[in-house]
């Protein structure tokens, strides 16, 4: 990859370093950085959001500086800023946690992690995970033919596993067996008994002894949004009866030694450690009973599910987790060892397929605020001329008379008069001008009431909706459906905050709207340690100055689940690293998708599009709507537009 020259001198780095203790603590508490940041994020003395890719305080990248630098190279928001070093840190943390647990509990076996490519198939992500995991024998998991092809093309060590999950056709099986012939440890996991006959048939034709795993359908279930993906009603897996049937088939064909792995998966983002323990104990017993019956399974694959604490609350809430990576590893190792000792069987090599925990932190979506869609015109003042409808005058009196003592009465009056205003308007008794004045006065009265509410220790129940009603809509240059689809699809919460101006106390509260034409293209729920916020504290937007927001922890699934709603394509990507001398380096710039590229996905070809434009222009010239020279200029506009970024460029 091309390497840019350092953009910071050592003196500048020192000046822009992490904040001194107790300075700007309000901003860190307001946005919860210490709670969810896991040591990867902090705020500088300049009020900028810093990323510490190695979790060392003295090494950091300033996100605002990165955005400013790449702008000079024609890369404008929205952009995904990736930190490969964070991937390496996460791989190291997971493997070290299991290494520590194995040593502490005297576990006479190994740990072999695999990364499920489905979590993020980006080449730069997979490559970095492979390199970081090389010394640990860290492998890959594939769930489709394209993913298996990608996995088999990688330079993995001889001890690394390639596990395969999901339903398989003959072509998939052939690829896996080709991998075995190439010396790879490719394990075909049975999702149903009928797959076994097909695997054995293809293996016989190709003269290969396959490596086979069985996914057990456990009684135990996970927790959180994916709890239903486990348990007896799970989509994948074999019941106890089916597992025993598969074993009998292998025995009959004298291929029982090909069964090398027992696997289970109770769901993604498991929030409660008790659910994990239940599944470990059940799977451990299944493994031990198989082992005692003479089935020498070498690997026990505990699947994925290791969570990410998106909101920092450290609870069993859907967007959190009530355990650490080390606690997870300790529980796995301790419980499996205890069961094996009890059953007097050898311990297996432990395998996990953790993807979210490895990738979530490594990328940040940064985009710019384009506008503020206010409910009221804050810069408008209402002056009465005496000719207004009586309800407008009543609202004016309410607005002028709001005090801390009468705010409850004022709020009720304002609501009553607002309803009356719209009723009279619909009957034709109120003009547009009076309606406008009434709306402004109502929201101005509510704003005054809100200021008084801030002085109270506890907000009365009747005012709970007022903050949400008064929140502005900040229009952000991105697509929810492309860049943070889980926010829309499953109400996943992500940490969102400005990347600069963090020395200033935010004076506004807002929800976020994207630039799609879909009413669902919005974010109205935000992280909080105690609850879910319905608005985000932000600074006032000044059209003359850029204002950037960061959507953090978006490295898992969001890259690959994003869709092309409104044909907004993939965002620009910026790969960033920080060297030993704390110099931030732009490793690579990957341009986002152009209009031409996203149109091609829908089978609109460039030549066909331009020919269609020329047909319309020729008709316009024939009817004297445009001159020939103008037609050529218009055609050129379309030709140039095809190469433009799909997002707004300002």
Backbone torsions as a table, in degrees:
resi	resn	phi	psi	omega
1	UNK	NA	144.5	176.9
2	UNK	-66.3	141.0	-179.6
3	UNK	-113.3	127.8	179.5
4	UNK	-84.4	159.5	175.7
5	UNK	-70.8	153.6	-179.4
6	UNK	-57.5	142.9	-178.5
7	UNK	-104.0	1.6	179.6
8	UNK	-129.3	136.7	169.9
9	UNK	-83.0	157.2	-179.8
10	UNK	-56.1	-37.4	-178.4
11	UNK	-65.9	-38.5	179.4
12	UNK	-68.5	-38.4	178.6
13	UNK	-60.7	-40.6	-179.7
14	UNK	-64.0	-41.3	-179.0
15	UNK	-66.1	-34.7	-175.6
16	UNK	-98.8	22.6	-176.8
17	UNK	-71.6	-178.7	178.7
18	UNK	-56.4	150.5	-176.1
19	UNK	-62.0	152.1	174.9
20	UNK	-71.9	156.1	-176.4
21	UNK	-54.5	138.5	176.0
22	UNK	72.4	-2.1	175.4
23	UNK	-89.8	134.5	178.1
24	UNK	60.5	24.2	178.7
25	UNK	-60.5	-27.8	-179.8
26	UNK	-60.7	-41.9	-178.9
27	UNK	-67.5	-41.9	179.1
28	UNK	-64.0	-38.0	178.2
29	UNK	-72.7	-40.7	-177.8
30	UNK	-59.7	-43.3	-178.4
31	UNK	-98.6	0.4	172.3
32	UNK	70.7	25.5	-173.4
33	UNK	-58.5	-45.0	-178.5
34	UNK	-63.8	-27.2	-176.8
35	UNK	-79.5	-46.1	-176.1
36	UNK	-102.7	-13.5	-170.8
37	UNK	-71.5	-22.9	175.3
38	UNK	57.8	27.1	179.1
39	UNK	85.7	-3.6	-178.8
40	UNK	-88.4	-13.4	-174.3
41	UNK	-132.3	148.3	173.2
42	UNK	-158.9	179.8	179.2
43	UNK	-118.6	136.7	-178.4
44	UNK	-86.8	170.1	175.3
45	UNK	-62.7	-23.9	177.0
46	UNK	-81.3	-1.8	-179.2
47	UNK	78.4	27.8	178.1
48	UNK	-106.6	151.6	176.9
49	UNK	-79.8	123.9	-179.9
50	UNK	-106.3	148.5	174.4
51	UNK	-118.0	128.1	178.9
52	UNK	-107.1	90.6	-171.2
53	UNK	-66.9	-20.2	177.4
54	UNK	-107.6	4.1	-177.1
55	UNK	62.6	23.4	172.6
56	UNK	-100.0	128.0	-173.9
57	UNK	-58.2	-30.8	-175.1
58	UNK	-85.8	-6.4	179.4
59	UNK	-114.2	121.5	-175.0
60	UNK	-157.1	159.2	171.5
61	UNK	-119.8	135.1	177.7
62	UNK	-89.5	114.5	-175.6
63	UNK	-61.4	-37.6	179.3
64	UNK	-65.2	-40.6	177.5
65	UNK	-63.9	-39.2	178.8
66	UNK	-62.9	-46.4	179.7
67	UNK	-60.6	-43.0	-179.4
68	UNK	-65.4	-39.6	-178.3
69	UNK	-67.5	-47.3	-176.2
70	UNK	-71.0	-19.9	175.6
71	UNK	-61.5	-33.8	177.4
72	UNK	-68.6	-13.2	178.2
73	UNK	-105.5	12.9	176.1
74	UNK	85.7	11.4	178.6
75	UNK	-100.0	111.8	-178.2
76	UNK	-115.2	158.5	178.7
77	UNK	-62.2	155.0	1.8
78	UNK	-77.5	150.8	178.9
79	UNK	-145.1	145.3	172.6
80	UNK	-95.6	120.4	177.3
81	UNK	-101.7	115.4	-177.4
82	UNK	-103.7	143.6	177.2
83	UNK	-122.3	92.9	179.6
84	UNK	-55.0	-31.1	-179.6
85	UNK	-64.2	-28.4	177.0
86	UNK	-69.2	-37.7	174.6
87	UNK	-58.1	-45.2	179.4
88	UNK	-62.5	-41.2	178.8
89	UNK	-61.8	-41.4	-177.9
90	UNK	-70.0	-40.4	176.6
91	UNK	-62.1	-43.7	180.0
92	UNK	-63.9	-43.0	-179.2
93	UNK	-60.0	-45.1	-178.1
94	UNK	-65.3	-48.1	-178.3
95	UNK	-68.1	-38.2	178.0
96	UNK	-66.8	-34.4	179.2
97	UNK	-63.3	-44.1	178.2
98	UNK	-69.6	-37.6	177.4
99	UNK	-61.1	-41.4	179.4
100	UNK	-66.8	-42.3	180.0
101	UNK	-65.1	-41.8	179.2
102	UNK	-60.6	-40.9	179.1
103	UNK	-70.1	-44.1	-176.1
104	UNK	-63.8	-40.6	-175.3
105	UNK	-97.8	5.2	177.6
106	UNK	62.5	42.2	-178.0
107	UNK	-78.1	123.0	-175.8
108	UNK	-89.9	56.5	-179.5
109	UNK	-162.1	-178.0	-175.2
110	UNK	-116.3	172.5	173.5
111	UNK	-121.8	133.8	176.7
112	UNK	-133.0	102.4	177.8
113	UNK	-82.2	152.7	172.3
114	UNK	-132.6	145.7	178.8
115	UNK	-98.5	121.2	178.0
116	UNK	-75.1	112.1	-174.2
117	UNK	-59.1	-27.4	-177.6
118	UNK	-58.6	-23.6	-178.4
119	UNK	-68.9	-35.2	175.9
120	UNK	-166.5	103.4	-176.3
121	UNK	-84.7	0.4	-179.2
122	UNK	-54.2	133.4	-175.7
123	UNK	-58.6	-42.3	-177.8
124	UNK	-64.1	-32.9	179.3
125	UNK	-71.1	-49.0	-178.9
126	UNK	-62.4	-44.0	-179.4
127	UNK	-61.1	-44.0	-178.2
128	UNK	-66.1	-39.0	178.6
129	UNK	-65.2	-40.5	177.8
130	UNK	-61.7	-46.2	-178.6
131	UNK	-64.9	-43.4	-179.2
132	UNK	-66.6	-31.0	-176.6
133	UNK	-94.4	2.1	-174.9
134	UNK	-58.1	-43.2	-177.1
135	UNK	-73.4	-12.4	179.7
136	UNK	-101.2	-1.9	-174.7
137	UNK	68.2	37.1	-174.5
138	UNK	-80.9	127.5	-174.4
139	UNK	-110.1	-157.6	-175.1
140	UNK	-134.4	156.5	173.1
141	UNK	-123.2	137.2	-178.9
142	UNK	-126.9	142.3	-179.1
143	UNK	-123.2	11.0	179.0
144	UNK	-155.6	168.3	179.0
145	UNK	-61.7	-45.6	178.3
146	UNK	-60.1	-40.9	179.6
147	UNK	-66.6	-38.2	178.7
148	UNK	-66.4	-40.4	176.3
149	UNK	-59.9	-44.8	179.0
150	UNK	-61.5	-44.2	-178.1
151	UNK	-64.2	-43.4	-178.0
152	UNK	-69.7	-19.9	179.7
153	UNK	-83.6	-7.8	-176.1
154	UNK	-85.2	154.0	-179.0
155	UNK	-87.3	79.3	179.8
156	UNK	-93.7	153.2	177.0
157	UNK	-70.6	160.1	-176.4
158	UNK	-63.3	-23.2	-178.6
159	UNK	-88.7	-8.2	-176.2
160	UNK	-72.8	146.0	176.9
161	UNK	-96.9	147.0	165.8
162	UNK	-122.1	105.8	179.9
163	UNK	-95.3	150.1	179.8
164	UNK	-126.0	131.7	179.3
165	UNK	-125.8	167.2	-179.6
166	UNK	89.3	172.7	-179.4
167	UNK	-72.3	149.2	-172.0
168	UNK	-132.6	138.2	171.9
169	UNK	-100.9	-177.3	-176.2
170	UNK	-63.6	-37.8	179.8
171	UNK	-63.7	-40.0	177.4
172	UNK	-60.9	-47.6	-178.3
173	UNK	-61.7	-42.0	179.3
174	UNK	-60.1	-42.6	179.3
175	UNK	-61.2	-43.4	180.0
176	UNK	-63.5	-41.5	179.5
177	UNK	-69.1	-34.6	173.6
178	UNK	-60.7	-37.8	176.7
179	UNK	-62.0	-40.5	177.3
180	UNK	-62.8	-41.9	178.7
181	UNK	-64.4	-27.0	178.0
182	UNK	-81.1	-0.9	179.1
183	UNK	93.4	12.5	-179.8
184	UNK	-92.4	149.4	177.5
185	UNK	-88.7	72.5	-178.2
186	UNK	-92.9	118.1	-176.5
187	UNK	-107.8	121.2	177.9
188	UNK	-88.5	110.5	-177.3
189	UNK	-88.3	124.8	179.6
190	UNK	-74.4	125.9	174.2
191	UNK	-100.8	-18.5	175.8
192	UNK	-154.7	156.0	-174.6
193	UNK	-63.1	-35.4	-176.8
194	UNK	-61.5	-22.7	177.9
195	UNK	-67.1	-29.9	-174.8
196	UNK	-62.4	-46.0	179.5
197	UNK	-59.1	-40.2	-179.8
198	UNK	-66.6	-42.5	179.4
199	UNK	-61.4	-46.2	-177.9
200	UNK	-66.1	-35.9	179.5
201	UNK	-66.4	-47.0	-180.0
202	UNK	-65.9	-41.2	180.0
203	UNK	-61.3	-39.4	179.3
204	UNK	-64.5	-43.2	179.8
205	UNK	-61.9	-35.3	-175.1
206	UNK	-95.3	-2.1	177.4
207	UNK	67.2	38.6	-177.6
208	UNK	-125.5	136.8	171.9
209	UNK	-88.9	114.8	-174.4
210	UNK	-75.0	160.7	169.4
211	UNK	-103.0	121.6	-171.1
212	UNK	-120.3	141.3	172.5
213	UNK	-122.8	159.9	175.7
214	UNK	-123.8	129.9	173.2
215	UNK	-90.5	120.4	179.7
216	UNK	-85.8	135.2	174.6
217	UNK	-89.4	99.9	-175.4
218	UNK	-80.7	158.1	171.9
219	UNK	-73.5	-33.6	-179.0
220	UNK	-64.4	146.2	177.9
221	UNK	-124.9	159.5	178.3
222	UNK	-81.8	-160.0	178.4
223	UNK	-139.1	166.6	-180.0
224	UNK	87.9	-159.5	-173.5
225	UNK	-65.3	-25.5	-175.0
226	UNK	-106.0	21.3	-177.1
227	UNK	-59.5	-33.8	-176.8
228	UNK	-73.7	-10.3	-179.7
229	UNK	-78.3	-8.6	176.1
230	UNK	-112.0	-171.5	178.2
231	UNK	82.9	-174.1	-174.3
232	UNK	-65.7	-25.4	-178.7
233	UNK	-94.7	14.9	-177.3
234	UNK	-61.6	150.6	-179.6
235	UNK	-65.7	-40.4	-175.4
236	UNK	-110.8	161.3	170.7
237	UNK	112.7	161.1	-178.5
238	UNK	-107.0	138.1	172.4
239	UNK	-71.8	170.4	178.1
240	UNK	-56.9	-43.5	179.4
241	UNK	-61.3	-42.6	-179.4
242	UNK	-67.8	-37.3	177.2
243	UNK	-62.5	-44.3	179.6
244	UNK	-64.5	-35.7	177.5
245	UNK	-65.2	-42.0	178.8
246	UNK	-62.9	-39.9	178.7
247	UNK	-63.5	-40.2	179.2
248	UNK	-64.8	-38.2	177.8
249	UNK	-62.7	-44.7	-179.8
250	UNK	-65.5	-39.4	177.4
251	UNK	-61.9	-44.0	-177.5
252	UNK	-62.2	-32.1	-178.8
253	UNK	-95.8	7.5	-179.1
254	UNK	55.4	45.2	-178.8
255	UNK	-130.7	24.4	-179.0
256	UNK	-62.7	-27.8	179.4
257	UNK	-67.8	-13.9	178.2
258	UNK	-75.6	-17.3	179.0
259	UNK	-81.6	104.2	-171.5
260	UNK	-114.5	-12.1	-173.5
261	UNK	-139.7	138.2	167.0
262	UNK	-109.0	131.9	-171.6
263	UNK	-131.7	147.1	169.9
264	UNK	-147.6	160.6	178.6
265	UNK	-153.2	122.1	-177.3
266	UNK	-110.1	12.6	174.2
267	UNK	126.7	162.9	178.7
268	UNK	-88.0	156.6	174.8
269	UNK	48.3	60.6	177.3
270	UNK	-76.7	120.8	-170.4
271	UNK	-90.2	-22.2	-172.2
272	UNK	-116.7	120.9	-177.5
273	UNK	-63.1	-25.5	179.2
274	UNK	-64.1	-36.1	178.8
275	UNK	-66.2	-37.8	177.7
276	UNK	-64.7	-44.2	179.8
277	UNK	-60.9	-42.4	179.8
278	UNK	-59.6	-44.4	-179.2
279	UNK	-67.7	-40.1	179.4
280	UNK	-61.0	-44.7	-178.3
281	UNK	-64.5	-42.7	-179.7
282	UNK	-66.2	-47.3	179.9
283	UNK	-64.9	-37.2	177.9
284	UNK	-60.7	-40.0	178.3
285	UNK	-67.8	-40.4	178.2
286	UNK	-60.5	-46.4	178.3
287	UNK	-58.5	-47.9	-175.8
288	UNK	-63.9	-40.4	179.5
289	UNK	-66.0	-39.6	176.7
290	UNK	-62.7	-43.9	-178.6
291	UNK	-62.5	-41.4	-179.6
292	UNK	-67.2	-25.6	-179.7
293	UNK	-86.2	1.4	176.7
294	UNK	101.1	4.1	176.6
295	UNK	-89.2	106.5	-172.6
296	UNK	-88.4	74.4	176.8
297	UNK	-75.3	128.6	-176.8
298	UNK	-88.7	-33.4	-172.9
299	UNK	-118.3	137.3	170.7
300	UNK	-113.4	109.9	-175.2
301	UNK	-98.4	113.9	-176.8
302	UNK	-87.8	6.0	176.8
303	UNK	67.6	-160.5	179.6
304	UNK	-96.9	-157.1	177.1
305	UNK	113.4	-16.1	177.7
306	UNK	-57.2	123.5	-168.7
307	UNK	-85.5	176.6	175.1
308	UNK	-130.0	133.8	-179.2
309	UNK	-87.8	82.8	-175.4
310	UNK	-66.9	-33.2	-176.2
311	UNK	-103.8	-6.6	176.5
312	UNK	78.5	8.1	-175.6
313	UNK	-81.5	-15.5	179.6
314	UNK	55.3	44.2	-179.7
315	UNK	-124.0	-178.1	177.3
316	UNK	-89.6	16.1	175.4
317	UNK	-62.8	152.9	-173.7
318	UNK	-53.5	-33.7	-177.3
319	UNK	-101.0	25.0	-179.2
320	UNK	-141.8	-164.6	177.1
321	UNK	-163.0	140.6	-176.1
322	UNK	-101.1	33.6	-179.9
323	UNK	-153.7	167.3	177.5
324	UNK	-107.0	170.9	177.1
325	UNK	-61.9	-39.6	-179.9
326	UNK	-66.8	-40.1	177.4
327	UNK	-63.0	-39.4	177.3
328	UNK	-59.7	-50.7	-179.7
329	UNK	-62.0	-42.4	179.7
330	UNK	-60.0	-44.3	-178.2
331	UNK	-66.1	-39.3	178.7
332	UNK	-62.3	-53.6	-174.8
333	UNK	-64.8	-47.0	-176.7
334	UNK	-63.3	-46.5	-175.8
335	UNK	-68.9	-41.6	179.2
336	UNK	-66.3	-40.2	177.9
337	UNK	-62.7	-43.7	-178.2
338	UNK	-62.1	-43.0	-179.5
339	UNK	-65.8	-43.2	-179.3
340	UNK	-65.0	-37.8	177.0
341	UNK	-65.7	-40.9	-179.6
342	UNK	-64.1	-39.5	-178.3
343	UNK	-89.1	-5.1	179.7
344	UNK	57.3	51.4	176.7
345	UNK	-128.6	156.2	178.7
346	UNK	-67.3	148.6	179.5
347	UNK	-76.3	148.9	178.2
348	UNK	-87.7	166.0	166.3
349	UNK	-73.7	127.1	-176.6
350	UNK	-85.4	137.6	179.7
351	UNK	-130.4	137.9	170.4
352	UNK	-130.1	155.1	179.2
353	UNK	-118.5	54.5	-177.9
354	UNK	-76.8	122.8	179.5
355	UNK	-119.5	-47.6	-178.6
356	UNK	-58.9	-47.0	-176.9
357	UNK	-65.3	-25.8	-178.8
358	UNK	-82.4	-35.2	-170.0
359	UNK	-107.6	-20.1	-169.7
360	UNK	-54.9	-44.0	-171.1
361	UNK	-77.8	-14.5	-165.5
362	UNK	-78.3	-13.3	-178.1
363	UNK	-130.9	148.2	-179.3
364	UNK	-129.7	128.4	172.9
365	UNK	-88.4	125.3	176.9
366	UNK	-118.1	129.5	176.5
367	UNK	-143.2	168.7	-175.2
368	UNK	-105.5	145.5	173.9
369	UNK	-78.2	131.4	-177.8
370	UNK	-96.1	-34.8	-173.6
371	UNK	-166.5	170.3	173.9
372	UNK	-122.8	119.6	178.5
373	UNK	-94.5	92.7	-176.3
374	UNK	-76.8	151.3	170.0
375	UNK	-75.5	-25.9	178.5
376	UNK	-134.4	157.7	175.9
377	UNK	-86.0	98.1	-173.9
378	UNK	-63.1	-27.7	-177.1
379	UNK	-88.3	2.2	179.6
380	UNK	-90.6	138.7	172.6
381	UNK	-117.9	147.0	-177.3
382	UNK	-104.6	124.7	174.6
383	UNK	-118.0	123.9	-179.3
384	UNK	-85.0	139.5	178.1
385	UNK	-107.5	-0.5	178.0
386	UNK	95.9	-12.1	-178.8
387	UNK	-97.6	0.9	-175.2
388	UNK	-70.7	157.5	173.1
389	UNK	-60.0	151.2	-175.2
390	UNK	-59.8	-31.8	-177.8
391	UNK	-68.2	-30.2	175.7
392	UNK	-67.3	-40.5	178.5
393	UNK	-65.4	-37.1	177.2
394	UNK	-63.7	-42.9	177.7
395	UNK	-63.4	-36.7	177.7
396	UNK	-62.5	-42.8	179.4
397	UNK	-65.2	-39.5	177.1
398	UNK	-61.2	-47.9	-179.1
399	UNK	-58.1	-46.7	-178.0
400	UNK	-68.5	-27.6	-172.5
401	UNK	-96.3	3.6	-178.2
402	UNK	-64.1	127.0	173.8
403	UNK	-135.1	172.7	178.7
404	UNK	-65.5	-27.9	-177.0
405	UNK	-82.8	-30.3	-174.9
406	UNK	-111.6	17.5	-172.0
407	UNK	-65.4	-30.7	178.2
408	UNK	-66.2	-48.1	178.1
409	UNK	-62.2	-41.0	-179.5
410	UNK	-63.7	-39.1	-179.5
411	UNK	-66.0	-44.7	178.5
412	UNK	-62.1	-42.1	179.1
413	UNK	-63.7	-42.8	-178.7
414	UNK	-62.0	-42.7	177.8
415	UNK	-62.2	-41.7	-179.8
416	UNK	-63.4	-46.1	-177.7
417	UNK	-70.2	-30.8	176.3
418	UNK	-64.3	-44.9	177.8
419	UNK	-60.7	-41.5	179.5
420	UNK	-65.0	-38.0	179.7
421	UNK	-58.6	-48.5	-177.2
422	UNK	-70.9	-33.3	177.0
423	UNK	-63.6	-47.0	-180.0
424	UNK	-65.6	-35.2	178.1
425	UNK	-63.6	-44.8	-179.3
426	UNK	-65.2	-24.8	177.2
427	UNK	-87.7	-4.7	176.5
428	UNK	91.5	11.9	-176.6
429	UNK	-96.2	-5.4	-178.2
430	UNK	-124.3	132.9	179.6
431	UNK	-79.7	166.8	175.8
432	UNK	-60.8	-38.8	-179.4
433	UNK	-63.7	-42.9	179.1
434	UNK	-68.9	-37.5	177.3
435	UNK	-60.8	-43.4	179.3
436	UNK	-60.7	-45.3	179.4
437	UNK	-62.0	-42.0	-179.5
438	UNK	-63.7	-42.1	178.8
439	UNK	-61.7	-45.8	-179.6
440	UNK	-61.7	-43.6	-178.8
441	UNK	-65.2	-38.5	178.6
442	UNK	-61.2	-49.9	-177.0
443	UNK	-70.7	-31.3	174.5
444	UNK	-65.2	-39.0	177.4
445	UNK	-64.3	-43.0	178.4
446	UNK	-62.5	-37.7	179.5
447	UNK	-64.8	-39.9	176.8
448	UNK	-64.8	-41.6	178.1
449	UNK	-61.5	-42.2	179.8
450	UNK	-60.2	-40.1	179.4
451	UNK	-62.2	-39.0	177.9
452	UNK	-69.6	-34.4	179.7
453	UNK	-61.6	-30.7	-178.3
454	UNK	-64.7	-17.1	-179.9
455	UNK	-86.4	-8.9	-178.0
456	UNK	-87.9	148.9	176.6
457	UNK	-72.8	-33.9	-178.8
458	UNK	-136.1	131.6	-177.8
459	UNK	-81.9	124.3	176.7
460	UNK	-58.3	148.1	-174.1
461	UNK	-56.7	-37.5	-176.0
462	UNK	-67.2	-14.9	-179.9
463	UNK	-101.1	3.4	-173.6
464	UNK	-61.4	-31.9	-178.5
465	UNK	-84.4	-9.6	-173.1
466	UNK	-65.3	-42.9	179.5
467	UNK	-59.1	-45.1	-179.8
468	UNK	-63.6	-40.2	-179.3
469	UNK	-65.4	-31.0	-177.4
470	UNK	-89.3	-6.4	-178.3
471	UNK	-66.5	138.4	175.6
472	UNK	-78.7	163.2	172.5
473	UNK	-106.8	111.0	175.4
474	UNK	-87.5	120.1	-179.3
475	UNK	-86.8	119.4	-173.2
476	UNK	-113.1	142.2	-174.6
477	UNK	-79.7	74.3	177.3
478	UNK	-164.1	173.0	174.1
479	UNK	-116.6	122.7	176.0
480	UNK	-56.2	-40.1	-173.7
481	UNK	-71.2	-25.9	179.3
482	UNK	-90.1	-45.1	-168.8
483	UNK	-100.6	-30.8	177.1
484	UNK	-136.4	59.6	-174.7
485	UNK	-61.4	-29.0	179.1
486	UNK	-65.3	-25.8	176.9
487	UNK	-63.3	-39.6	179.5
488	UNK	-80.9	-43.4	-170.2
489	UNK	-76.8	-41.0	-173.4
490	UNK	-130.7	16.4	179.3
491	UNK	58.3	34.2	175.3
492	UNK	-67.3	136.4	177.6
493	UNK	-96.6	136.0	174.8
494	UNK	-123.5	145.3	173.9
495	UNK	-65.6	126.8	-179.6
496	UNK	-129.0	134.2	-178.5
497	UNK	-163.7	162.6	174.6
498	UNK	-68.8	155.3	176.0
499	UNK	-98.6	-0.6	179.7
500	UNK	-152.7	178.7	-177.0
501	UNK	62.2	25.1	-176.8
502	UNK	-81.8	-0.3	169.7
503	UNK	-82.0	-21.1	179.7
504	UNK	-86.9	144.5	174.7
505	UNK	-80.5	124.1	-179.2
506	UNK	-59.7	133.0	-178.2
507	UNK	-106.0	-1.9	-176.9
508	UNK	-123.6	158.6	169.4
509	UNK	-121.8	141.8	-171.1
510	UNK	-151.2	158.5	162.5
511	UNK	-109.6	169.0	-175.1
512	UNK	-114.8	139.0	174.9
513	UNK	-123.7	138.9	178.0
514	UNK	-90.5	-173.7	-175.4
515	UNK	-100.0	10.5	174.0
516	UNK	-75.5	166.4	178.5
517	UNK	-92.6	15.3	-178.2
518	UNK	-96.1	133.1	-179.5
519	UNK	-66.2	-19.1	176.0
520	UNK	-80.8	-5.0	-178.9
521	UNK	-78.7	68.7	-176.3
522	UNK	-154.1	162.1	173.8
523	UNK	-128.1	119.4	-176.3
524	UNK	-127.6	12.1	176.1
525	UNK	-132.2	134.5	-172.9
526	UNK	-136.1	157.2	-175.3
527	UNK	-67.7	151.9	174.8
528	UNK	-160.0	147.5	-176.9
529	UNK	-68.1	-28.5	-174.5
530	UNK	-110.8	-21.5	-172.9
531	UNK	-153.5	-167.6	170.4
532	UNK	-110.1	120.5	179.0
533	UNK	-76.1	146.7	177.6
534	UNK	-101.7	8.2	176.2
535	UNK	-156.9	164.0	-176.9
536	UNK	-119.8	128.2	176.4
537	UNK	-69.1	124.6	-179.1
538	UNK	-137.0	165.9	178.1
539	UNK	-86.1	160.9	178.8
540	UNK	-62.7	140.1	-178.2
541	UNK	-90.2	128.7	178.1
542	UNK	-117.1	118.3	-174.6
543	UNK	-62.3	-21.9	-179.3
544	UNK	-82.0	-9.1	-177.4
545	UNK	-129.3	135.0	178.2
546	UNK	-66.9	144.7	176.9
547	UNK	-131.6	117.6	-172.1
548	UNK	-110.3	139.0	175.2
549	UNK	-115.4	146.3	176.9
550	UNK	-111.0	131.0	171.8
551	UNK	-105.0	106.6	-170.6
552	UNK	-95.2	162.4	176.3
553	UNK	62.1	38.8	-177.4
554	UNK	-103.7	19.3	-175.2
555	UNK	-79.6	-12.9	-178.2
556	UNK	-105.9	121.5	174.3
557	UNK	74.0	-33.6	-171.9
558	UNK	-62.3	-35.2	179.4
559	UNK	-62.9	-36.6	-171.4
560	UNK	-99.5	-17.6	178.6
561	UNK	-89.8	-15.3	-177.1
562	UNK	-58.3	139.4	-179.9
563	UNK	-111.2	-176.5	-174.3
564	UNK	-107.0	35.5	179.1
565	UNK	-55.0	130.0	-174.8
566	UNK	62.4	10.6	-177.9
567	UNK	60.7	32.2	167.7
568	UNK	-81.9	119.3	-172.6
569	UNK	-90.3	-165.0	179.4
570	UNK	-67.5	144.6	-179.5
571	UNK	-78.2	163.1	171.7
572	UNK	-56.3	151.7	175.5
573	UNK	-123.3	137.2	178.7
574	UNK	-125.0	121.4	178.5
575	UNK	-97.5	124.5	-171.9
576	UNK	-126.7	141.0	173.9
577	UNK	-138.2	158.1	176.7
578	UNK	-121.5	124.0	-175.5
579	UNK	-84.6	-178.5	-175.9
580	UNK	-64.3	-21.7	179.4
581	UNK	-96.8	17.0	178.9
582	UNK	60.3	37.9	173.7
583	UNK	-101.3	126.4	179.1
584	UNK	-80.7	127.5	-178.6
585	UNK	-120.8	134.4	172.5
586	UNK	-85.9	107.3	-176.6
587	UNK	-75.4	-36.9	-177.4
588	UNK	-164.3	152.2	173.8
589	UNK	-122.0	123.0	-179.6
590	UNK	-113.8	108.2	-176.1
591	UNK	-60.3	143.8	176.3
592	UNK	-72.1	177.1	-174.2
593	UNK	-77.2	143.2	179.8
594	UNK	-91.9	168.2	176.1
595	UNK	-58.8	-40.7	-179.5
596	UNK	-61.1	-42.5	-176.1
597	UNK	-67.6	-46.3	-178.0
598	UNK	-68.1	-31.9	176.0
599	UNK	-65.9	-34.2	180.0
600	UNK	-65.1	-28.7	177.1
601	UNK	-61.6	-28.8	-179.8
602	UNK	-98.0	16.0	176.0
603	UNK	71.2	22.7	169.8
604	UNK	-92.2	112.8	-178.4
605	UNK	-93.7	149.4	-175.4
606	UNK	-54.2	-51.3	-176.6
607	UNK	-61.5	-40.3	-179.6
608	UNK	-65.2	-41.6	179.4
609	UNK	-62.4	-49.3	-177.0
610	UNK	-66.2	-35.0	176.8
611	UNK	-65.7	-38.7	177.2
612	UNK	-63.3	-39.7	177.2
613	UNK	-63.4	-43.1	-179.3
614	UNK	-64.4	-34.9	177.2
615	UNK	-61.5	-43.9	179.2
616	UNK	-66.7	-37.6	-179.6
617	UNK	-69.3	-37.5	178.2
618	UNK	-63.7	-37.8	175.6
619	UNK	-64.2	-40.8	180.0
620	UNK	-65.6	-37.1	177.8
621	UNK	-67.2	-43.5	-180.0
622	UNK	-60.4	-31.2	-179.0
623	UNK	-96.0	12.0	177.5
624	UNK	60.6	28.3	175.7
625	UNK	-80.3	-33.7	175.5
626	UNK	-137.6	155.8	175.0
627	UNK	-83.5	164.7	-179.4
628	UNK	-58.2	-42.8	-179.5
629	UNK	-64.7	-38.2	178.3
630	UNK	-66.6	-38.7	178.9
631	UNK	-60.7	-42.2	178.8
632	UNK	-64.3	-38.7	179.4
633	UNK	-65.9	-41.3	178.6
634	UNK	-65.1	-43.0	178.7
635	UNK	-59.9	-38.2	178.8
636	UNK	-64.9	-37.9	177.8
637	UNK	-57.9	-43.9	-179.7
638	UNK	-67.7	-38.6	179.5
639	UNK	-62.6	-43.0	178.5
640	UNK	-68.1	-40.6	-177.2
641	UNK	-60.8	-31.1	179.8
642	UNK	-61.7	-26.6	-179.0
643	UNK	-91.9	-0.8	-177.6
644	UNK	-80.6	157.0	172.3
645	UNK	-60.5	144.8	-178.3
646	UNK	-73.2	-20.4	-178.8
647	UNK	-88.5	173.7	-177.6
648	UNK	-73.4	134.4	-178.4
649	UNK	-115.3	118.0	-178.7
650	UNK	-125.3	NA	NA
